[in-house]
Amino acid sequence: MCRPLGRPRSVSEVYWNPLFECLVVGYDDLVGAWTVVPEAGTCAMAVHDSREAAGKRGKQLQRAYDFKHLHAYDRRGESYEERDHRFLRHDVTRSGVRFSKEAIESVPPPERDDDPEETDAATTSDATEVDYVGPASPGQLGASIPDVTKVEFIDTDGVVHRYATPWDGGTYAEILAVSSKHGTDGGVQPAFSERLSRWETVDDSAHVATVHESGTAPTPWVAYRVGKHTLGEIGTDLPVEVRLDILGDIVDAATTVADSSLPVCGLYPANVHLKGGDSGWRATVSNWGIEWAVREALGVDHGSPFTAPEQLDGRLTPTTVVYQLGAIAYWLLCGTTPVEETATGSRATMRTGQLRTPQPVDEISQAVEPVLRRALAPAPDDRYGSPIAFYRDLTGSV
């Protein structure tokens, strides 16, 4: 099975055993029949005379053994159906789940022969959705935030999980929560709390995301206000002048949060939330190094095209934030990241400073290249001394 024994039937608790990655339905010339075989193995789990019977049995076996994917092929070996596990197919935001631990525990898991996903989504009844209260409920949130009624799983693969949810007053919120596997590990609570405390002292500032609630049980978590979009989703689709204005908002936020005893980090496009629209955009920034600090406490590597070289060694400096701002500016003004997206490529080029040659978009002057290169210098002392100094030179070179 792909579920750890003794854990709740919840999406947040599911991990995928590689042996159960994919189940294949296809015709086997050797036996002259239709077979159902795990892609990672060679032993048939079922053999049938007809494709229809093999397909039906394949769906049953996918549910029974929790295969992540099901791929079915015709007699010529061409794909005719691909099917994901129901946890992946179901949009949890439509489930109507209220994350009350008591309510969740009172609802038994569904026991039925037919998969509800066979029914057309447009005609699925509310009663059908209720069947998925058990499997679709993120257990670690249920004990902490009982008023959350809907949730979208943004990222639940790492040590810090991210969810989106509607909040009071028609606003939106994200929830950042340490994985239940690591919530009680030594160093995690202090790392989370230190970064959160600094964030909360300035969360009434214009460009710092407002913290709604936070807690430490069952694992450290924080809920904060966001817009409908992130910079990562639409940043390079915006007009150039808007991109520069948003970068100015990020600089303002970084300057506000900066603390000589606790250098700033955590500036990534996914942590920049956008509010507004045609009449103007306003950016607010969240996270503020919480995820990086937790990973460091656990000894988990964390590299990305927006990570400063010294962070790879577990260090932060006063100009770490300048590097991260430079990486965001590079991406916004050139349409690509300054280093390769792959972890190995990122680490090598960040340490040596061998970045991609900046190719600014048409509206941007080539004069921005030396400004970006200075901000992205591998040695912290070679960068601009502050976010404001970097932004002043950047806007002056455009």
GIJOSUL-V185970 format. One record per residue. N is the residue number from 1. PSI is psi as a letter, one per 30 degrees, with the letter a starting at -180 (999 if undefined). D_FIRST is the distance of its C-alpha to the first C-alpha in whole Angstrom. Layout:
# GIJOSUL-V185970
{{N/PSI/D_FIRST} {N/PSI/D_FIRST}}
This chain:
# GIJOSUL-V185970
{{1/l/0} {2/f/4} {3/k/6} {4/k/8} {5/k/9} {6/g/12} {7/l/12} {8/l/14} {9/i/12} {10/l/14} {11/e/14} {12/f/16} {13/f/13} {14/k/10} {15/l/10} {16/j/9} {17/k/8} {18/f/11} {19/f/10} {20/h/8} {21/e/11} {22/k/13} {23/k/14} {24/k/17} {25/k/20} {26/l/23} {27/k/26} {28/j/26} {29/f/30} {30/e/29} {31/f/28} {32/h/30} {33/l/27} {34/k/24} {35/l/21} {36/j/17} {37/k/16} {38/k/13} {39/f/16} {40/g/14} {41/a/15} {42/f/18} {43/k/17} {44/k/17} {45/f/15} {46/k/18} {47/k/22} {48/l/24} {49/f/28} {50/l/28} {51/e/26} {52/e/26} {53/e/24} {54/e/21} {55/e/21} {56/e/20} {57/e/18} {58/e/16} {59/e/16} {60/e/14} {61/e/12} {62/e/11} {63/e/11} {64/e/9} {65/g/6} {66/h/7} {67/k/9} {68/e/11} {69/l/14} {70/k/16} {71/k/19} {72/k/21} {73/l/25} {74/a/28} {75/f/30} {76/f/31} {77/g/28} {78/k/29} {79/k/26} {80/f/27} {81/k/23} {82/k/21} {83/k/18} {84/l/16} {85/k/13} {86/f/15} {87/e/14} {88/e/16} {89/e/19} {90/k/20} {91/j/23} {92/f/22} {93/f/26} {94/g/27} {95/f/25} {96/g/28} {97/k/25} {98/k/27} {99/i/26} {100/k/27} {101/e/24} {102/e/26} {103/e/26} {104/e/22} {105/f/21} {106/f/24} {107/j/22} {108/l/19} {109/l/16} {110/k/17} {111/j/17} {112/l/19} {113/e/19} {114/k/20} {115/k/18} {116/f/21} {117/f/21} {118/f/23} {119/k/26} {120/k/28} {121/e/28} {122/f/31} {123/g/31} {124/k/28} {125/l/29} {126/e/29} {127/e/28} {128/e/25} {129/e/24} {130/f/24} {131/f/21} {132/g/19} {133/e/21} {134/d/17} {135/f/15} {136/g/18} {137/k/19} {138/j/19} {139/e/19} {140/f/21} {141/e/24} {142/e/24} {143/f/26} {144/e/28} {145/i/29} {146/f/30} {147/f/32} {148/k/30} {149/f/29} {150/k/28} {151/k/26} {152/k/25} {153/j/22} {154/e/24} {155/j/23} {156/g/20} {157/f/18} {158/a/21} {159/f/22} {160/k/24} {161/l/23} {162/k/25} {163/l/26} {164/k/29} {165/k/30} {166/l/33} {167/l/36} {168/k/39} {169/g/42} {170/g/40} {171/l/39} {172/l/36} {173/l/34} {174/l/31} {175/k/29} {176/k/28} {177/k/26} {178/k/25} {179/k/21} {180/f/20} {181/f/19} {182/g/22} {183/e/24} {184/g/26} {185/k/26} {186/k/30} {187/f/32} {188/e/30} {189/e/32} {190/e/35} {191/e/34} {192/e/33} {193/e/36} {194/e/38} {195/e/38} {196/e/37} {197/e/41} {198/e/42} {199/e/41} {200/f/42} {201/f/46} {202/g/46} {203/g/44} {204/g/47} {205/l/48} {206/e/48} {207/g/46} {208/k/43} {209/k/40} {210/k/41} {211/k/39} {212/e/38} {213/l/36} {214/l/34} {215/l/33} {216/f/31} {217/k/28} {218/f/26} {219/l/26} {220/k/29} {221/l/29} {222/k/32} {223/k/33} {224/l/36} {225/k/38} {226/l/37} {227/a/39} {228/f/37} {229/l/37} {230/l/36} {231/e/38} {232/f/36} {233/e/35} {234/g/39} {235/e/41} {236/f/42} {237/f/43} {238/l/46} {239/l/49} {240/e/50} {241/e/52} {242/e/50} {243/e/47} {244/e/50} {245/e/50} {246/e/47} {247/e/47} {248/e/50} {249/e/48} {250/e/45} {251/e/48} {252/e/49} {253/e/46} {254/e/46} {255/e/49} {256/e/49} {257/f/46} {258/k/47} {259/k/48} {260/f/50} {261/f/47} {262/i/44} {263/k/44} {264/k/42} {265/a/39} {266/g/36} {267/j/38} {268/l/36} {269/e/36} {270/f/33} {271/g/35} {272/j/38} {273/k/38} {274/k/41} {275/k/43} {276/b/46} {277/b/47} {278/e/50} {279/f/52} {280/k/50} {281/k/47} {282/k/46} {283/k/44} {284/l/42} {285/k/40} {286/a/37} {287/e/35} {288/h/38} {289/g/36} {290/e/33} {291/e/30} {292/e/32} {293/e/33} {294/e/30} {295/e/28} {296/e/31} {297/e/31} {298/f/27} {299/g/29} {300/k/27} {301/k/28} {302/j/29} {303/k/32} {304/l/33} {305/f/36} {306/g/37} {307/k/37} {308/k/40} {309/e/40} {310/f/41} {311/f/38} {312/f/36} {313/g/38} {314/g/37} {315/l/40} {316/k/42} {317/l/45} {318/f/48} {319/g/47} {320/e/44} {321/e/44} {322/e/47} {323/e/44} {324/e/42} {325/e/44} {326/e/46} {327/e/42} {328/e/42} {329/e/45} {330/e/45} {331/e/42} {332/e/44} {333/f/47} {334/f/46} {335/g/43} {336/l/41} {337/l/39} {338/f/42} {339/l/39} {340/l/36} {341/f/33} {342/k/31} {343/e/31} {344/e/33} {345/e/35} {346/e/36} {347/e/36} {348/e/39} {349/e/41} {350/e/41} {351/e/42} {352/f/45} {353/g/46} {354/i/46} {355/l/45} {356/k/45} {357/k/48} {358/k/48} {359/i/49} {360/l/50} {361/l/50} {362/e/53} {363/f/55} {364/k/54} {365/l/57} {366/f/56} {367/f/57} {368/f/54} {369/e/53} {370/f/55} {371/e/53} {372/e/50} {373/e/50} {374/e/52} {375/e/49} {376/g/46} {377/k/48} {378/f/46} {379/k/48} {380/e/48} {381/f/52} {382/f/53} {383/l/51} {384/k/53} {385/f/54} {386/l/52} {387/e/50} {388/e/54} {389/e/55} {390/e/53} {391/e/53} {392/e/57} {393/e/57} {394/e/54} {395/f/56} {396/f/59} {397/f/58} {398/999/57}}
